[in-house]
């Protein structure tokens, strides 16, 4: 049985599918060939950066490190804040609605190896910077464009 906290499940148990504000953190990771790591997500079967929801009592960088490990098998260190992306609205396949606030970090790998769980993560793949597939939400696309353009500390 999974005993880790799950803020989203807890809050959804109280409000159902109603629109809420959720906080997420994720990272952009490159390999030695300067390619960008993407995760094909189990919930949407689309590509995005690894990351996920903050749990109660957790900082954004702690959440990014934890979520990246859970979704990729890689241990990372957050190096720089790329930006904070706040004015985005998502409706998920299960009917949940949320204004999502996401903190994106540039991350460096410090250990681990790529691992696909077949549930939350269907595939992990490094892509050349100029050949990324469409990203699953505009929030990820905006963070990528800021990072690619060398704009750190962005906010939208």
PyMOL commands that set and color helices and strands:
alter all, ss='L'
color gray80, all
select helices_A, chain A and resi 7-15+60-72+138-148
alter helices_A, ss='H'
color red, helices_A
select strands_A, chain A and resi 20-29+36-41+47-48+51-53+74-91+97-112+121-127+154-155
alter strands_A, ss='S'
color yellow, strands_A
deselect
rebuild
show_as cartoon
